[in-house]
């Protein structure tokens, strides 16, 4: 999100007195929200058709360059967009004063496991050394400049719906130079940032530095110029740390100055998770029936929005994964996989595949396959026949790359419906994204009004009832800029020179 103001002679003279603030949020929700770019003026509205066309150009670039047949390779080796693809924020007659950046975490380990399967062990070689990107260790000494700072709201409660993973994140260890990135990527616990994921944000930070550096980022000289927010996950804290280290290296030269990363320790306070009631059964007594879950959630998490849950549930009921694909997967891996969604099955296989790990295989083979294997072991068949039989057995009981691509296609359908579907998905997204956009907008308004970000902005964002987001983005920002202009005019009237 950009906040720009018209440039005048007086504004140029005052430019050196203006503080620039940067809001960075590391996000743990399952979907990337493109927030867009908003330019506001005191007296006129900028024609936004040019901005929209720039966004469409970026979209077209990715669509044209993705070959469906090589989708797995494309996904596992995604590159950071170059500056010429990103376009330019610089508009003649306008000065960029405040910037909000919203990022996703980088490459991570899987969150789920496929029941009844195992992943064959492989021997590490130079060809799959991406299990541990040693370059990540070259940056961890900068973690000494980071400080984790807790946020809290009145009457907050620990959430019982604490997300998709049950692994307890140690976010303090995540930014401890002596503990970060010691394990190889394929040995990580569930949902952890890989060294590749960290290096992705180093590259992204370097790209932003080139994009904004000359005119904007160089003016960020101390922690008072920047506000950083993250969810309380190790992978998001490490992701935003990598981005900051590369984008704002000047802040990491003096280890005595600490740059705080703010987070809510209680998930029930976190607006970046959205407002959907997630039926996670951890900590809920009873047999975990839908009634038990709903009662526990309503009682302990009062901030959740029932309307969002209703819309999301209605949309979810309209989705069913392709029956032929599910039958094929069930035949290969066993009927127990039907307890998982297609998104969970894909998540269990895709992260490891991107790190050169074999795809999951069925733990127990079928009776016919066991007979073929026993025949080979007893020498009842020729070597050629036995080898062929064993290969067929493995092929029949392991996921293939074609399976995985088909699963990714089904995930596209599931997520497109969940976040933009006409049966409730889009309505749920519109409501869920409001508190997060509200928080960002309040920080920008606070910076424009007071020259600093108000500590109360996050709290206000989480407790304010929903209103139209476009009204916030337009009216509040215009009001902030108007107040700033009035203060400037008042100062000019009292100036001896009248400037």
N, C-alpha and C positions, 0 to 999 in steps of 0.2 A: 504494500500500500504506500503510495507516494502522497505527500502533502506538499504542493507547490504553491508559490505566490508570485504575482507579477513583479518583475524587476523594474525598479525606477532608479534614478540617480541617488536619491536618498537611501534607498534600500541597499544599493551597492556599497555606500559609505558605512552602512550599519551592518553589513554582512559579517564582518569579522567579530561583531559582538554577539551574533546569534549562536546559540548552542544547537548542536545537532544531536538528535536522539535516535537511537536504534533499538527497536524491539524485536527480539528473536524468540520464537516459540518452537521448542521441539515437541512433536505431537505423537501420541500413541494410539490414536484412532485408526481404523482400518482403511480409511479412504483419504486420498489427497484432494483437498478442496482448493480450487484455483480462486483466490480471492479477487484478482483483477487489479486494476490500477484506477485510482480516482483522483482527478485533478479538480480543485475547487478555486473559485475566484470570488472576490468581494462584490464585483459589479456585473459579472457575466459568467455564463457557463461555457466551458470549453467544448467544442464539437468533439464527441467521443468516437466518431466513426473511425478515425485514424487509429485509436487505441484498440478498438475491436478488431480491425483488420490485422494489426500486429499480432494479436493473440491467435487469430485464425492462421496466420502464416506459420507460427510455431507448431500448431496442431497439424497443418498440412505436411510440414517437414517430417514429422514422426510417422504419419500415416503412409507417406510415399516411400519411406526408407525401411519399412518393416515388411520383410518377406515372410509370409505365413509359414513357408516350409522351413525357414531357419529361425523360427520364433524363439525357440529355446536358447539358441546361440545369441540371438539379439538381446534377450532378456538377461542372460547371465553376463553379458559384456557391454551393458549399456554405458554410453559415454555422456559426459557432461556437455550440454549444448554450448556451442561456441558463441562469442559475442555477436557475430553477424546474424546468428539465428535468433538470439534473444531480442534483437532490435535495439532501440536506444531510448533512454528515459529523458534525454536532453531535448527540451522544446524551446525554441527561441522566444525570449521574452518572459520566461518562467525560471524560477530558482527553486531547486529542491532543498527543502529545509528539514523534513522529517521523513523517516523511512521505517516501515514495519516489514519484517521478513518472516514468513511462516514456512517451516521445513518439516519434512518427514525424517524419520531415522534412516540410517543406512542399512546395508545388507546385514541380515541377522541369521541366527540359527533357527531351526524350526520350533514352532510353538506346540505342535501336535505330533502324535505317533499313530501309526496305523496298527490297530490291534491284530495280533496273530502273525506279524511279519517281523523280519529282521533285515538289517543291511549288511551284506557281505563285507568282510574286512579286506582292506587293500593295503599294499605296501607303499609307503611314501617314497616318491622319487623326485627328481628335479622337475619333472613334467607337471606334478601336482603340488608344487611347493606353495601354492596359494593357500594351503591350509593355515599358514601363518605368514602374513606379510610383515617382514622384519622392519620395513620402513615405519610402521606405526610406532614402534618403540623409540624412534628418533624424536618423536614429538611429545612423549609422555612427561618429560621433565617440565614442560610448560604447565602441567596441571597444578604445580605449586602456586600458580597465580590465581587459581580458581577457588571459590568459596561457596559452599552450599548453604542457602539461607531458607529456612522454613517460613511458609505463609500459613495463616490460619483464619478461620471465620468463627464468629460467635456460635456456640452450640453445635459445633461440627461433630460428626460421628464417623467412626471407622466404617468403611463400606464392607458389606459382606459379599459384594458382587465384584471382587477385585480383579476383574479383567479376564483375559483368556488364558493366563498361566497361573500355576500354583507355586511356581518357584519364587522365593522371597528375594527381591532385588536388593543388593547392597550398593546403594548409589554412592556412598562415601568411598567404598573400595574402587568404584568405577573411575574416580578421578584421583586415585592415589598412585603416584608414579611407580611405587614399589610393587603394586598389585595388578595394575592394568595390563591386559594383553599378554599374560604369561602362558596361557593355555593355547594350544593349537585350535584353529577354528572348528575342526571336526570333533573336538572334545568338549565344547562349550555346553553349559546347561541350556535349557530351553529359553528361547527369546532373547539371547544375548547378542550384542553387536559384534560382528566379526572384524578382524583387522582390515579386511577389504572394505567393510562398511565405514570404518573410521577414515580410511584413505579416500573414500568417495567424498566425504565432507571436507577433507583437506583440499581436494581438487575443486570442489564447489566454492569453498572460501576463496581460493586463489582466483577463480573466475569472477566472483563478485568484486574482489579487490581490483582487478583490471577494469571491470565494468563501471564501478563507482569511484575508484581510488583517487584520481586526479582532482576531482571537483568536490568530493564529499567525504569519503571515509578518512582521508588524512586529517580532517579536523576533529576526529574522535581521539582525544588524547588521554582521557582518564575515565574511570568507572562511572563518573557522574554523567557522562555523555551517552550511556547505554543502559538499557534494561533488558535482562535476559530471563525468560520463563521456560520451564520444562515440566513435563510430567515426571512423576517419581519412579521412572524406570531407568535402569542403568544404560540401556541402549540409546535412550533419548538424551540423557545427560552427556554421554560420550559423543554423540553425534553433534550436538550444538557446540561442544568443546572443540572438536576438530574444525568446525566452521569458523569459530572465533579466532583460533590460533592462526589460521591461514589468512583470514580476511582482515584482521586487525592486529598484525604482529607488534605494532608499537605499544600495545597494552600489556605485552608479555615480556618486556625488556627489564622491567623492575619487579623483581619477585616480592618486594615488600608491599606492593600495592595489590590488593586482592579484588578480583572481579567476581561479584556474587551471581550465582545462578539460583533464581527463586523457584520454589516448588511447594506444592501442597502435600504434606505427608498423608493426609486423609483423602482417599479417592472420592469420597462423597462431596468434597469441595471442588473437585477438578472439573472445570467447564470444558476442557479439551477432550474429555471422553464422550461428550454428547449427553443426551438426556434419556436414552433408551434403557429400559429395565433389562439388564442382562441376567438371565437365569443361571447364574453361576452358583453351585450348591455348596461351596466351601463355607463352613461355619454355620450352616442352616441345619437345625435339628430335625429329626423325623425321617421319613422315607423319601423325602425330596419330591413329593407330588407337586403338581402345578399349584395347588392351593397352598401348600406349605411355603413354597418359594414366594408366591405373591404376597402372602401375609407377612413373611419375614422382611421382604424388601420394602413393603409399604410402611412397616413399623420402624425400620432402621434407616431408611434412606428417603426422607421426606422431600428432598430437593428434586427427585426425579419427576418427569412430566408424564402423566397417564396418557395424554393425547398422543405423545410421541410413540409410546409403547403400543398403543392401539393401531396407529398407522403402520408401524413397522411390522406388527404381527399380521395385519391384513395383507401386506405386500409379501411377506414370507410364505403365507399359505398359497399364493399363486405360483410359486416356483417349485418345479420338480426337475431334478437332473435327468438328462437323457437316459431313457430306460435301457437302451442297447448298451450304452457305455457302462452303466451301473451293473448290468448283468455280466458284461465282459470282465469288469474289475472283481466282481464277486466270484466268478468262476476261477479267476487267477489267484486271488488272495484270500478267499473264504467269505462266507456270508456275514461274518461279524463286522465287516467294513460298513455295512448299512447303518451302523450306529453313529457313523460320522457323516458330516456334510461333505459335499464335493470340495468346498473351500478348505476344509480341514484336511482332507485326504491330499489335496494338492500341496498344501503347506508342509505336510509331513515329508514329501518327496522332493520338492523343488529346491529348497535351500541347499541340501546335500548334493544334489545333482550339479548345481552351479559351482561346487567346490570339488568336482571330479570324483564324488562318491558314487558307488553303484546305486541303482534304484532298489527300493525295498522288494524283498521276496517273501513268499509264504513260508512260515516257520515249519509247518507240517505239510508234506506233499500228499497227493491223492494216492489211494491204494494202487492204482495202475502204475503210477510213477515209481512207487516204492518197489514194485515187482521188477521194473526195468533196471533200477539201480542195483537190486540184489542180484539180478542176472549178470550184471557187469562185474560185481564183486566176486561171484562164484566162478566166473569164467565160462558161463553157459552160452555166451554169445561171442561172436568175433569182436576183436578190438574196435573195428570200424563201426559195427552195429551198436556196440555198447556206448561208444563215445557219442554217436549220433543221438542215441536214446537219452543220454544224460543231458545233452545240449537242449533237446526238445523239452525235457522235463523242466530245466531251468527257465527256458523261454516261456513255457506254459504257466509258471508260478512266480514270475517276476514282472514288475511293471516295465513297459517298454517306453522309449522316447515318444512313439506315436500315441501311446496311452496318455502320457503326461501332457502332450500338446492338446489332445482332446479334452483333458481335464481342465486345462487353462481356458479353453474356449467356454466351457460350462461355467467356470468361475466368472468370466466376463459377464455372462448372462445373469448370474446370481447377484453380482455386485452392482451392475447397472440397474437392476430392478430394486435392490435394497436401498440405493441412494438416489435414484432418479425415476423410479417406477411410478406409473399412473395409478396404481392401486394402493398407494399409501407411502411408498418409498420417498418420493420427492417431498411430500408434506412432512414426513418425519425428519428429513434432512434440513428443511427450511427452519423448523423449530429448534432442532438440535444445534445448528450452527450459530443461532442467535447469540447465546451468552459469550461465545468465543469472539465473534465479531464485535460484540459490545465491549469486551475487555480491550481489544486492540484499539477501537475508536476512542475510548476514554483515555487511554494512554497518550494517543496522538493529540487529543484536545487538551489534556493536561500540559503536555509539552508546549503547545502553541500558546496557551493562556499564561502559564506561570514560569516558563523557561525550564521546567523540570517535570518529571513524571510523578504524579501524586501516589503515595503509598496506598491510598484508599481505592485506587482505580480497580484493582483486582477484586476486592471485596464487593464493590458496587456492581461489578459485572456479574457476579455469581448470584446476587439476590434480587436484582432488578427484574420486574415482570416483563415479558416480551412486548416489544412494539415493532413498528416497521423499521427494518434495518436501513433502508434507503433514506428514511427521514433522519436517522442518526448520522449517517455518513455525510449528508448534505447540510442539514440545518445546524447541527452542533458544530461542525467544522467551520461553516460560514460565520456562526456566532463567535467562535474562538478567534478567527482571523479579524473579525470586525472589532472585537475588544482590543486586540493587539494594535490595529490601525488607529483606534481612538486614542489609545495611550501614546502612540507615536505622534499624532497630530497635536495632542495636548502639550507634549514635550517641545515640539517645534514652535508652538506659539509663545512659549516662555523663553525660547532661545534668543540671545542677543542678536544673532545674525539672521534669525528668522528662517533658517534652513531646517 
